[in-house]
Amino acid sequence: MRNITLSLDKETLRRGREYAKRHNISFNALVRRLVEQTVASSSSQWLEDTFALMDQTPVSSQGEKWSREELHRV
């Protein structure tokens, strides 16, 4: 893996580090993930990533179902 140098203003760096900390990842991993997502060659990769995130989310509908119209009102 190669090292690079980035220039960010202090506020952006601070907020980025806070975001990474809240999501239990390093700032380096956050930047790497954002670059990988931005340049991903697979057009379906975003869909796979989205489903992976959905699988990790600790929420449940508890069996409740919604109509399309109800979902679009949110």
N, C-alpha and C positions, 0 to 999 in steps of 0.2 A: 504494500500500500504506500502511496506517495503522500508526502506532507505538502501542504500549501499554506499560504499566508492570506488572510482575509482582513479587510479594513472595514470596521463597523463603528458607527458613533456609539458613545457610551450608553445612551438610553436604549438603543436597539440591542446591544450586547446584554445589558442588564435584564431586559424583558425576555430575551431569548433564553438566557440562563434560568430565569424563573420558570418559564414555560417548560423547559426540559426537566427541571427539578420536580415540578408538579406531575409530570408524566413519567417520572422515574427512569429517565434516560440522560445520557451525558449531552452537553451542548454539541460536542463533536458528532455524536450519533444523530442528533436532530438535523444538523446541517447535511450530513451524509445522506440521510433519508430523503430530505427535501430535494437534493440534487438528483438522487437516483429516481425519484418519482417524476421529476421534471424531464429527464432525458430518457426515460424508459422507452425502449423500442417497441415493446409489445402493447398494442392498443387495448388488449384485454387485461393487462396487468393491474390497472386501476380497479377493475371490477373484482379481481381476486383479492387485492389489498382491502377493498371495502368490505367484502364478506368476512375476511379474517378479522377485521376490526369489530364487525358486528358480532362475531362469535366470541370475542373477548369481553364484550360489554356485559356487565353483571345486572342486567335488567330483564324483566319478563312481562309479557302481556297477561300472564296468568290465565290464559285461555280466552281472553276477551277478543272479539273480532270487530273490525271497523269496516265501514263501506268506503269506497273510493272517495265519495263526496265528503265524508267525515275527515278523511286524511288530508284532503286538499284545503279544508278550512283552517288548519293549524298554521 
